[in-house]
Amino acid sequence: MTLLTVLLLAGAVLLTRVSSLRTAIGILGFQSVIVALACLIIGLKTGEIHMYIAAILTAVIKVGLIAYALWKVASQLKHEREIANFNFSFLMAILSIIASYGFVSKELPNVSGDTLGAAISLTVIGLLLIMARRQAIMQVVGLITMENGLYLLGLSITNGLPLIIELGIFFDILVAVLVLVILTHRLKHSFETTDTSILNELKG
């Protein structure tokens, strides 16, 4: 699991340096593959069948459906790129990782800190992307990153959530992303851009 957590954190930090929407979606897909592998490893350790189901659902929904939907939208946004303070985002991501692992080691000394620290870091970095990015696609990427962190948090604490809860999580995130994809398409159609900062002009 240590290698997987390192890859997850590396991908999340890399997201803070990316301006290309397609590259961000590719990193998100890789990140979701790692989460699916984590489910598979826990399934192998515990023998729980529902962890295999969770791994399959993660691969199908996050790596397949969600990534495909985002890619289709991004393919229509050839000239759209994220413009942000990448150095600040990168610094905040590194600080969040240090703070997360410091919190786990200090407050939860009896808990395995690798996966839990990575889960908290991933959640914070996802939230940072949502707050700091202007492109709608990048904000969706931040949402999925945050959800991956929360899901990994559940896995690290419980070694596998009940299947009904996992199904509810996957359904909620799938519906949320599909709605956001539709709104992104409408934003592009109405304003010729997916920069959400233009919505500030609609304040009456």
ChimeraX attribute file (.defattr): number of C-alpha atoms within 10 A of each C-alpha:
attribute: neighborCount
match mode: 1-to-1
recipient: residues
	/A:1	13
	/A:2	10
	/A:3	9
	/A:4	18
	/A:5	21
	/A:6	14
	/A:7	16
	/A:8	27
	/A:9	21
	/A:10	13
	/A:11	19
	/A:12	26
	/A:13	22
	/A:14	14
	/A:15	27
	/A:16	27
	/A:17	17
	/A:18	18
	/A:19	18
	/A:20	17
	/A:21	25
	/A:22	22
	/A:23	13
	/A:24	23
	/A:25	23
	/A:26	16
	/A:27	21
	/A:28	25
	/A:29	21
	/A:30	18
	/A:31	24
	/A:32	24
	/A:33	21
	/A:34	22
	/A:35	25
	/A:36	25
	/A:37	20
	/A:38	22
	/A:39	24
	/A:40	22
	/A:41	16
	/A:42	19
	/A:43	20
	/A:44	13
	/A:45	10
	/A:46	12
	/A:47	12
	/A:48	14
	/A:49	12
	/A:50	18
	/A:51	26
	/A:52	19
	/A:53	18
	/A:54	25
	/A:55	22
	/A:56	17
	/A:57	17
	/A:58	23
	/A:59	20
	/A:60	15
	/A:61	17
	/A:62	27
	/A:63	21
	/A:64	15
	/A:65	16
	/A:66	24
	/A:67	22
	/A:68	15
	/A:69	15
	/A:70	23
	/A:71	19
	/A:72	13
	/A:73	18
	/A:74	21
	/A:75	12
	/A:76	11
	/A:77	18
	/A:78	11
	/A:79	10
	/A:80	18
	/A:81	19
	/A:82	19
	/A:83	13
	/A:84	16
	/A:85	12
	/A:86	17
	/A:87	11
	/A:88	12
	/A:89	20
	/A:90	18
	/A:91	12
	/A:92	17
	/A:93	25
	/A:94	15
	/A:95	13
	/A:96	21
	/A:97	21
	/A:98	13
	/A:99	15
	/A:100	21
	/A:101	21
	/A:102	14
	/A:103	15
	/A:104	18
	/A:105	16
	/A:106	10
	/A:107	10
	/A:108	13
	/A:109	10
	/A:110	9
	/A:111	13
	/A:112	13
	/A:113	18
	/A:114	18
	/A:115	23
	/A:116	24
	/A:117	27
	/A:118	26
	/A:119	29
	/A:120	23
	/A:121	29
	/A:122	31
	/A:123	25
	/A:124	22
	/A:125	30
	/A:126	29
	/A:127	18
	/A:128	20
	/A:129	23
	/A:130	22
	/A:131	11
	/A:132	18
	/A:133	25
	/A:134	19
	/A:135	23
	/A:136	24
	/A:137	30
	/A:138	28
	/A:139	21
	/A:140	22
	/A:141	27
	/A:142	29
	/A:143	22
	/A:144	26
	/A:145	27
	/A:146	25
	/A:147	20
	/A:148	25
	/A:149	26
	/A:150	20
	/A:151	19
	/A:152	27
	/A:153	22
	/A:154	16
	/A:155	20
	/A:156	22
	/A:157	13
	/A:158	10
	/A:159	17
	/A:160	21
	/A:161	17
	/A:162	12
	/A:163	14
	/A:164	9
	/A:165	10
	/A:166	20
	/A:167	14
	/A:168	11
	/A:169	13
	/A:170	18
	/A:171	12
	/A:172	11
	/A:173	17
	/A:174	17
	/A:175	12
	/A:176	14
	/A:177	22
	/A:178	15
	/A:179	12
	/A:180	17
	/A:181	21
	/A:182	13
	/A:183	14
	/A:184	23
	/A:185	19
	/A:186	14
	/A:187	18
	/A:188	17
	/A:189	11
	/A:190	10
	/A:191	12
	/A:192	12
	/A:193	18
	/A:194	25
	/A:195	21
	/A:196	16
	/A:197	11
	/A:198	12
	/A:199	11
	/A:200	8
	/A:201	7
	/A:202	6
	/A:203	5
	/A:204	4
